[in-house]
Each structure stands twice: as C-alpha cells, then as structure tokens.
Amino acid sequence: MRSSSILLTTVAFAMLSGCVASKIVTAPFKAAGTVVETAVDATTQTESEREEDLGRKVLAERKRERDACLEQADTKAERKECKRAYKED
C-alpha cells in the first residue's frame, strides 16, 4: 500500500510540468513561513507602536480626570475652569 502511494506520487510529479510541481512542493513551506511571520509580528511591538499606546493611555487618563472634574464642579464657573484646564490641544 505504501509503495503504491509513493509510486503514484512519483508518477504524478513526473507527469506535471516542473513549474507546477515546484509550486505544489513549495506551497506548504510558503504557507508555514507566512504563519510564522504573522505570529512574530503579533508578538513584537515597535518603538512607534509603544509610543502610540502610551499616547492613547495618557489621553484616556486626561479624559477621565476632566470628566471627574466636571462631575465635581458645582457652578458654571467651576465647569468652565475644568474645561479650560483639560482643553484638548
């Protein structure tokens, strides 16, 4: 059984053109390489990505502080002061 499948595979490759056979042979390796590259990209972070994440965290924190200030403000003047203090650039 095993020898017949090996023989069939060998005959199939012989019948196919070299171009098609090479694509069939290399396709699994290319797919595996793509998966590895994607996994590496997903687990690594560049300096600019770290800076963007930090910037988002800082902006989110400032928004929370501004919202807290606005909730604690009793007068219109205090609300205006909160908005001025946390004015977005």
C-alpha positions as CSV (number, residue, x, y, z in Angstrom):
1,M,0.0,0.0,0.0
2,R,2.7,2.4,1.0
3,S,4.9,1.6,-2.0
4,S,1.9,2.2,-4.4
5,S,1.2,5.6,-2.9
6,I,4.9,6.5,-3.3
7,L,4.9,5.3,-6.9
8,L,1.7,7.2,-7.6
9,T,3.2,10.4,-6.2
10,T,6.4,9.9,-8.2
11,V,4.4,9.3,-11.4
12,A,2.2,12.4,-10.7
13,F,5.2,14.6,-10.3
14,A,6.8,13.3,-13.4
15,M,3.6,14.0,-15.4
16,L,3.3,17.5,-14.1
17,S,5.5,20.3,-15.5
18,G,8.4,21.4,-13.4
19,C,6.7,24.7,-12.7
20,V,3.5,23.3,-11.4
21,A,5.4,20.6,-9.4
22,S,7.6,23.2,-7.8
23,K,4.6,25.2,-6.8
24,I,2.9,22.2,-5.2
25,V,6.1,21.3,-3.3
26,T,6.9,24.8,-2.1
27,A,3.3,25.8,-1.2
28,P,3.3,24.3,2.3
29,F,6.6,25.9,3.1
30,K,5.5,29.3,2.0
31,A,2.3,29.0,4.0
32,A,4.2,27.9,7.1
33,G,6.6,30.9,6.6
34,T,3.6,33.3,6.4
35,V,2.1,31.9,9.6
36,V,5.5,32.3,11.4
37,E,5.9,35.8,10.2
38,T,2.4,36.7,11.3
39,A,3.0,35.2,14.7
40,V,6.2,37.1,15.1
41,D,4.5,40.4,14.1
42,A,1.7,39.8,16.6
43,T,4.1,39.3,19.5
44,T,6.6,42.1,18.8
45,Q,6.0,45.8,19.1
46,T,8.0,48.6,17.5
47,E,9.0,51.8,19.3
48,S,6.5,53.9,17.4
49,E,3.7,51.4,18.4
50,R,4.8,51.6,22.1
51,E,4.7,55.4,21.8
52,E,1.2,55.4,20.2
53,D,-0.1,53.1,23.0
54,L,1.4,55.4,25.7
55,G,-0.2,58.4,24.0
56,R,-3.6,56.7,24.0
57,K,-3.2,55.8,27.7
58,V,-2.3,59.4,28.6
59,L,-5.2,60.9,26.6
60,A,-7.6,58.4,28.2
61,E,-6.3,59.3,31.7
62,R,-6.7,63.1,30.9
63,K,-10.3,62.5,29.7
64,R,-11.1,60.6,32.9
65,E,-9.6,63.4,35.0
66,R,-11.6,66.0,33.0
67,D,-14.8,64.0,33.4
68,A,-14.2,63.7,37.2
69,C,-13.5,67.4,37.4
70,L,-16.8,68.2,35.6
71,E,-18.8,65.9,37.8
72,Q,-17.4,67.6,41.0
73,A,-18.0,71.1,39.7
74,D,-20.9,72.8,41.4
75,T,-21.0,76.1,39.5
76,K,-20.9,77.1,35.8
77,A,-17.6,78.9,36.5
78,E,-16.1,75.7,38.0
79,R,-17.2,73.7,34.9
80,K,-15.7,76.3,32.7
81,E,-12.4,76.1,34.7
82,C,-12.4,72.3,34.2
83,K,-12.9,72.6,30.5
84,R,-10.1,75.2,30.3
85,A,-7.7,73.1,32.4
86,Y,-8.2,70.0,30.4
87,K,-8.6,71.7,27.0
88,E,-7.6,69.3,24.2
89,D,-4.7,70.5,22.1
